[in-house]
Each structure stands twice: as C-alpha cells, then as structure tokens.
Amino acid sequence: MNSLVKWCVGLLVLVSVLLNLVLIVVYSRGTPTCSARSKHEPRGKHDKRSGVFADLSRDEYAQVQEYMLRQKDLNISTRQGTRPDENFLFLIDLRVPRKAEVLEYLDARGPAPRREATVVVFYGTKGYIKEYAVGPLPNPNSHRDVTRERYGTELPLSARTVTVGEYIILFKFLEENVFQPLSHLMLESFGRDHKHELNAFEQMPRGTRAGERKTWISFFRDLSGMYIQPVGFEVLVNHQSINSSQWRVERVLYNGQYFASVDALRDAYSAGTVKKIVKAPWKDYGSLKPRTKSLQLGPQLVSPEGARYSVSHNHVLYMDWSFAFGLSSLTGMRVFDVRFRNERILYELSVQEAMSVYGSVTPGLGMTKFLDSSIGIGRFAHELVRGVDCPYEATYVDTYRYIDVSQPMRFRNSICIFELYLGQPLRRHFADFFHNSYGGMANSALVFRTITAIGNYDYMWDFIFYQTGAVEAKVHATGYISSSFLVPGNLKHGHQVAPNVLGNIHTHFINFKVDLDVAGVKNMFQTKDMEYKNISLPWIPEHHAMVPHLVEKTVHTEQEAALRHGSKTPRYLHISSNQTNRWGHPRSYRLQVYSFAGDHLPESQPEERSMSWARYKVSITKHKDQEQTSSSLYSQNNMWSPAVDFSTFIQDNENILNQDLVAWVTAGFLHIPHAEDIPNTVTVGNGGGVLLRPHNYFNEDPSIDSPDSVYLGPGSESSCDTNRMACLAQETCAPEMEPFTYHGFEGVMKFED
C-alpha cells in the first residue's frame, strides 16, 4: 500500500512539473518582450552644443590635476591625507561660461565659449584660499587667479572645509586626548571597548566669530543610524592652528554637566562628584534591515513600446522638451537651456543651497546651522538603487567628481531619468448633460532625479517636466534626524523619540536659482491677486454687491521684488515678456512656491549674513555673471564674514523692467521630530519646491496636442483610434529587466591616507 501511495504521489509531481513547463513555454511564446527602444523617433534632435554645460569628464579632471601639479611654484599636494599646514588641491569643477557667450554660441552660431575648470587650493603654507580658472579644456595650458574677481575679497584659510586629511588628524587627537585618558569612564558609562566604538558628529559653524575653528563634537554609538544613538558626551576642540600639536580640548560636557578639561572630568568622575551615566545595553533600533519577509513584489513601471525619451551625453529629449544637465559637486543638480517646442523657457534651473538651523540645550546642536553646499551637495550623490530610489527601468547616468580626493572619482548610476505616470488624469471631462462624451489625458511627465546623502539627511531632488509646458523643482527629505542626549530642559527643543534621545527641532530651507527667459531675455516681474469691490449691479443699479476683481502690478526694482517670508505677498508671481499671446496678454511663466518653512534666523544674529537668501520666499534680481550662486563653499566656516552675502545682490536696487531676470526661490519645512521619525524620516509631507507654470504663454493648453489624449463617444468606446487604452490587452509584453547591480559603496568617504 505504501509503495502504491508513493508511486501515485511521484506521478502527480511529475505531471505537475511537465504541466508547468508547458505553461511557461506557451506563455513565453505568447508574451513578447517589451521593446527597450522606442518605436518612434523623438520629436527633436540632440544638440551637441549642449556640451558647453557638460560636467568635466574623467580625462579633463585628470588633465587639470596634472597641469596644476606641473606648476612647481604653487607647491600643491593632491594626497587625500594632506595636512592643514600644506597646500592642498581640494576641488576641480566646471567653470560655467558667461551667459552672453553661451547664448551667442547657441542662438547666433557664434564661437564656442572657452571651456575651463574652477580649481580651489587651500594654501596651508600661506594662510589663504585661492580659486583659479584653468583652461582651455581639453589639454589646459594656463591658469589665472579669479578669487577677487569672483568674491571681491581674499579668502582666509579659516574659511576652508574640513578635509579628510584634517579629519584623520582630528580623530587621532580625540583618541589620544579624550578616549585614552577617559578609558575607564568610556567603558563604565558607554560600554566603549575593542568591540564597541563611539563615532563623532560635529556642530557647525566652528566657533562664534570670524577666524575661529572651535568645534563641538558629540559622540554616538557605532550602530546603524548612529545619529539617533547619542551617549551624552561632547567636547569642544580648538583646532584653529594649522599645527595640530597646538590643538586642545577647551570644554567637556558629560550628562548635562560642563567641565573645563578632560582631566577635570576624569578627576570628578573618580571622586564620585559627578552624576554618572549608567551604561545601557546597545540596542540597534536605528537599523533599516527588513523586519518582515517580502511576500509579494510591488508595482513596477513598464513602458510597453520602449522609452519615450532619449538621452545623449548630457542632453535629454522628451516629447516637446529638451534640456542639458549637469551635477555640480558643490550645489548639486542643475539643468540648462530648457526648451519647450524648441523655444527656450529656462536658461538655468539649479539647486543652490540647503540650510538647517537647530535648537537644543546641549552645544552639539544648540548653535548648529548647517549650510550643505560648503560640504558639497552634489559630492554625496551616490549610486541610486534600482526599483527603490528610481523605477527599475529608468535610465541611469554615471557622474565624475573631484572634491577632497587624490584622483577623479566615478559615481555609477548617480542620476536617473524616467517617465512617470502619476496615477491621475492631467485633465478630463465627462459630459453628462449635453453632447455626451469623455475626453481626458493621463498625466505622464519626465523626472530628472538625484539623491544626496549628506551626513544624516538624504535629500531627493526632482526636476519634473510636464506636457503642459510646466516645470517643477522640488525636494523631499528622508534619512536620520539629528538628535541629542536627553538632559533637563531639552524638551523645550523637541520630543523624546528613543531611550534618552531627543529629536531636536530644526528648519529646512532650500534655495533654487530660476533663470527664466520668457520669449527672450528682456523680461519683467509682475504680480496678480484679487480684491473684493463693492459695485453697483448694471442690471439692478440700486443694488450693490461685493465682487472679486483682478489686481495687477508691474514691479520695477530689486528691493521691491524681494518678497520676505511671512509678509503678505501677491498670490500670483510672474516673469513676463513684452510679447503677447493671441488674446493680447503678456506671455509669462508663473512662480508657484509651495513651502511649510519655519521662521528664518533673525537678522540680528551675526551668522545670518551667510544665509540671507532665506529671508525671501522669492527675490528677483537682474542677471549678473558675478552673482552666480546665492551661497558659497566658504559660507559654513566663515559665516560672520561670508564670501557671498545674497543681501548684497539687491542692495544696489537696480531697475528690473525689461531686463534679464533671475528668480531666487526658497522653500522648505519646519521639522519637529516625533516618534515616527524613528528609525527614518519619511519623504511624505517633508519637502517643498516651486512649480513654473505657463500663464498666457500659449494660446491654449499645449497638452491638447499630446498623443496621450483619449476621447470616447457613444458607440466608439472601443475604438483604438482615439483610445489606446482599448487596445492595451493586445499590446501586453513582458519587461526585459537589467540584472540588479550596486556599486554605491565604492565612493564613500574613507578617513585614511
């Protein structure tokens, strides 16, 4: 009997296997593979002239580095472990040509602008910083000092970013001057031993006045998401001297109690006169490892007939759009020469700065004001994960950078480009009463994205191109919150989110540069709003009613066009042209800012000048090549005398009527951390941005010409001519997926020479 049962079971298994094989073969034959390439040619043609905006290639970076090393009089080092008292080649980046030269090249077939690199050298032997223009590229043969031309002043060495070389010395200093003298306390209070390490996280700015380099360093358990693992120990290190033998610890904070030195804490701890921290088990509550086994794959984005966009070098074509792109090591994502139907809408759209101001009782976050471009926003754009950071089938682009390294670094797949169906109609109408019909269009748009992981926070940057002619620039924040050890009085600055952990209140301000060229470079700034007026009704003269009226205004000067946060501003803000559409209205683009920003740092604070751009929701200035960025590499470490003070852009109060205009837009959100920020802050609701919308720019909505339009009438519901959705079942295909790979850990910072 047992043998018969086994034989029957075996036969069933064999039949099942054969049946499944047959089904697989039948299904694979009946389901063609989706095309990797579009069946249709893009509407426009790629323009090689977009290379004027292209990031430097690996070869160009290497050529610039080699050229600078040949200048023996400069005595430059490129070792990543270069000491502060040596001369270090810190940065190589594209030097964007002057706008007038570029437009002459693009529009009038003029000569190509000279291609150059910006080179930043920290001169430890001389006590200053220099910026050079090096070119022409490829094969540079000359350089010139452009520091004063760019900033109008010399740059002190104290304004420099802390380099990997300085960090190596700093970490060794902490081991010898903090951890070793306090080894007993470290073990007893924090469990620090050969298996359990503490990591450092710094407060910025580094001091309270120009020239200082004094940094409060907080310590965290070396666990996943160390930023939410504070232990209650902070030290103030004076590393102002370029000679590390003169560095010293000036103050110590332990469990909310201050001490004048490491020795003072050690003695008080040994004497039992300090309130001790009781060692707690190390719990990895910040880990992002899945806690639940995956049971089913989520929805995936598939293009049945191939991608409807095309990428060639740094140039993108999508439907009626075309643009050039790049990724600055300092400021991050940017696009240039953005055209719709071959008419330039934007000369430049770029990220400028990301700033946060924190509140705390403890010094590690109590005075912290982060300016991320001083560390490098684009610097931390690592490889994007397929299917998570971007759709699996997106187009991924490698980038190269040279910042605080010894050679150019490749960052694979650090930009992604994809078309996204937003899951909603762009427009639609169902006619119920008369002329029964349905007309609509799916809202599909092109997304240009990168994600930068700057310390604890990850910023997702998106530029989105809609078929209406609108462009959106937005950011979402995720990653880990910054936290501090919970001590008396600290709940005034946030909420407890974990054992002895305070999530500290902070602001996020993001600045975008929006260089709109609306039907040319001669533009004006106009506002529109509404007001109620009490009018006599023409058909009942004796009766009055409050009726909305349109209020329009043309703004003439830069100071009048600097719209502060919190002040009542018109709801419609426009960059307008003298040209009119068919209906006689000025062709314009509207700036629609969406933001939940907190209060800006009061202008009475000495550090405020370095972030003065954040005073304004929108500020309109006359274009100047000298006013290239709203912040700078040096703002973080020289906040009190910044190389770039945005408020000076509008001090001269120039006329902005019929001028080449730039809009500087600030968005953001106030973050009061809460329990749901553990382990990670989510992107939902944490972001801001600006939508650039055509306003009387066209004669009608341009999306009406989109091939994505759908129309249904009684009796024609199944017609494929006006409704591709009716034939979708006939066009089913199986996506052909690239194998999953990831090399993102190749570009992480390593604190070693």
Secondary structure by P-SEA (a helix, b strand, c coil): caaaaaaaaaaaaaaaaaaaaaaaaaaaaacccccccccccccbbbbccccccccccaaaaaaaaaaaaacccccccccccccccbbbbcccccccccaaaaaaaacccccccbbbbbbbbbcccccbbbbbbccccccccccccccccccccccccccccccaaaaaaaaaaaaacccccaaaaaaacccccccbbbbbbbbccccccccccccbbbbbccccccccccccbbbbbccccccccccccccccccccccccaaaaaaaaaacccccccccccccccccccccccccccbbbbcccccccccccccccccccccccccccccccccccccccccccccbbbbcbbbbbbbcccccccccccccccccccccccccccccccccccbbbbbbbbccccccccccccbbbbbbccccccbbbbbcccccbbbbbcbbbbbbbcccccccbbbbbbbbbccccbbbbbcccccccccccccccccccccccccccccccbbbbbbbbbbccccccbbbbbbbbbbbbbcccccccccccbbbbbbbbbbccccccccccccccccccccccccccccccccbbbbbbbbbcccccccccccccccccccccbbbbccccccccccccccccccccccccccccccccccccccccccbbbbbbbbccccccccbbbccccccccccccccccccccccccccbbbbcccccccccccccccccccbbbbbccccccccccccccccc
